[in-house]
Amino acid sequence: MVAAAPDPSRLPPVPGYAWGWLQRSRPVLAEVARRLTGQPPSQGFVEDLRARFETDPFTRDVLVDVIAEVAFGGRVPSHRPPGVSWDRGLAWWAATLAGVAPAAFDRPTVDPPVQTPLFDVGVPASPPAPASPRSRSNTGAARERQALASALRELLRTNEGGAIPASAVRQLLTKLEGD
């Protein structure tokens, strides 16, 4: 999803940590310097850029465009993707370019997906009555084997045209059932 580009003249003041991220982001910095000066960034380039950013719309446009293109591949996300860990400065630029506040950018948009059990056959609705530690491990293992055997039997019933290696599954069933 491509976010609408914010009006660069209405960007909020850039915090120091966002400038710090820019200083450390060599690919972004190199491209900004190339577009503005035609050369690699010189010493003090970020300080000069920071001073011109507030008053020069061209500098602002170039910086915003390069960050969107280089750091985000031209596709600024509207929220922090699940599972990613970004530098605070990069997150600020992403949120600003997406047109949202940093706190809203970091808020998850949906609940994480719940993984459904692979084999839900034979799972008891309530926990079994307490048993001794020795018998508890034996009954749990027997219940797991039975659930797996039941699921594999069901898998065999769906065999069409040998798409499932039935002989291997039958051998596994025999082994798991202890026959």
C-alpha positions in Angstrom: 0.0 0.0 0.0 1.5 3.3 -1.1 0.8 6.1 1.4 -0.1 9.6 0.1 3.0 11.8 0.2 2.7 14.4 2.9 3.0 18.1 2.1 6.8 18.6 2.8 6.1 22.2 3.8 3.9 21.0 6.6 6.3 18.4 8.2 6.6 18.6 11.9 10.0 19.6 13.4 12.4 16.8 12.9 13.7 15.4 16.2 17.4 14.9 16.8 17.1 11.1 16.8 15.6 11.2 13.2 18.6 13.3 12.1 20.8 10.8 13.9 19.3 8.0 11.9 19.9 9.9 8.7 23.5 10.4 9.6 23.9 6.7 10.1 22.0 5.7 6.9 24.7 5.8 4.3 22.6 4.8 1.3 20.0 7.5 2.0 22.6 10.1 2.8 24.7 9.3 -0.3 21.7 9.7 -2.6 20.6 13.0 -0.9 24.1 14.4 -1.4 24.2 13.2 -5.0 20.9 14.9 -5.8 21.7 18.1 -4.0 25.4 18.5 -4.8 26.3 15.9 -7.4 29.0 14.6 -5.0 29.3 12.2 -2.0 28.4 13.7 1.3 31.1 15.9 2.8 32.0 16.3 6.4 29.3 18.4 8.0 26.8 17.6 5.2 24.0 16.6 7.6 24.4 19.7 9.7 24.1 21.9 6.5 21.2 19.8 5.4 19.5 20.2 8.8 19.9 24.0 8.6 18.5 24.3 5.1 15.7 21.8 5.7 13.5 24.3 7.6 13.8 27.1 5.0 14.4 25.5 1.7 11.5 23.7 0.1 13.7 22.1 -2.6 16.0 20.5 0.1 12.9 19.3 2.0 11.4 17.8 -1.1 14.7 16.0 -2.1 15.2 14.6 1.4 11.6 13.4 1.8 11.7 11.8 -1.7 15.0 10.0 -1.1 14.0 8.7 2.2 10.7 7.3 0.7 12.6 5.8 -2.3 15.7 4.5 -0.7 14.7 3.5 2.8 11.2 2.2 1.9 11.6 1.3 -1.8 9.0 3.9 -2.7 6.4 2.2 -0.6 6.1 3.9 2.8 4.1 1.7 5.1 1.1 3.1 6.9 2.1 1.3 10.1 5.1 -0.6 11.5 5.0 -4.1 9.9 4.6 -6.9 12.4 7.8 -8.3 13.7 10.2 -5.6 12.4 12.6 -3.8 14.6 13.4 -0.3 13.4 15.6 2.4 14.7 13.5 5.1 16.4 14.6 7.7 13.8 13.6 5.5 10.9 10.2 4.9 12.6 9.8 8.6 12.9 10.5 9.2 9.2 8.2 6.4 8.3 5.3 7.7 10.4 5.8 11.2 9.2 5.9 10.2 5.5 2.8 8.1 6.1 1.1 11.1 7.6 0.5 9.6 11.0 1.8 10.3 14.5 4.6 8.0 15.6 2.5 6.5 18.4 -0.3 5.6 15.9 2.3 4.2 13.5 3.6 1.8 16.1 0.1 0.6 17.2 -0.7 -2.8 15.8 -3.5 -2.6 13.2 -4.9 -6.1 13.7 -4.5 -8.7 16.3 -1.8 -11.2 15.5 -3.1 -14.3 13.8 -3.8 -17.2 16.1 -2.3 -20.5 14.9 -4.8 -23.3 14.7 -3.7 -26.7 16.0 -2.5 -29.0 13.2 -4.3 -32.0 14.7 -7.3 -31.1 16.8 -8.5 -34.6 16.9 -8.7 -36.2 20.4 -7.9 -33.0 22.3 -9.8 -33.2 25.6 -12.3 -30.3 26.3 -11.1 -30.1 29.9 -7.9 -31.2 31.6 -7.9 -34.8 32.9 -8.2 -35.6 36.6 -4.9 -35.3 38.5 -2.8 -38.4 38.4 0.6 -39.5 39.6 3.5 -38.0 37.7 4.4 -41.4 36.3 0.9 -42.2 35.0 0.4 -38.6 33.8 3.2 -38.9 31.3 2.1 -42.3 30.1 -1.5 -41.3 29.5 -0.5 -38.1 27.8 1.8 -39.9 25.4 -0.9 -42.5 24.7 -3.4 -39.7 24.0 -1.0 -38.0 21.7 -0.3 -41.3 19.8 -4.1 -41.9 19.5 -4.7 -38.4 18.2 -1.9 -38.7 15.7 -3.1 -42.2 14.6 -6.7 -40.9 14.1 -5.5 -38.0 12.1 -3.3 -40.1 9.9 -6.2 -42.6 9.3 -8.3 -39.6 8.1 -5.4 -38.6 5.8 -5.4 -42.0 4.3 -9.1 -41.8 3.5 -8.5 -38.8 1.4 -5.8 -40.5 -0.7 -6.5 -39.9 -4.4 -4.4 -41.3 -7.1 -1.5 -42.1 -4.8 -0.8 -38.4 -4.0 -0.1 -39.5 -0.4 2.5 -42.2 0.1 0.0 -44.6 1.7 2.5 -47.3 2.5 4.7 -45.0 4.5 1.7 -43.7 6.4 0.5 -47.2 7.2 3.9 -48.1 8.5 3.9 -45.1 10.7 0.4 -45.9 12.0 1.5 -49.4 13.0 4.5 -48.1 14.8 2.6 -45.4 16.6 -0.2 -47.7 17.7 2.3 -50.2 19.0 0.8 -53.1 17.0 
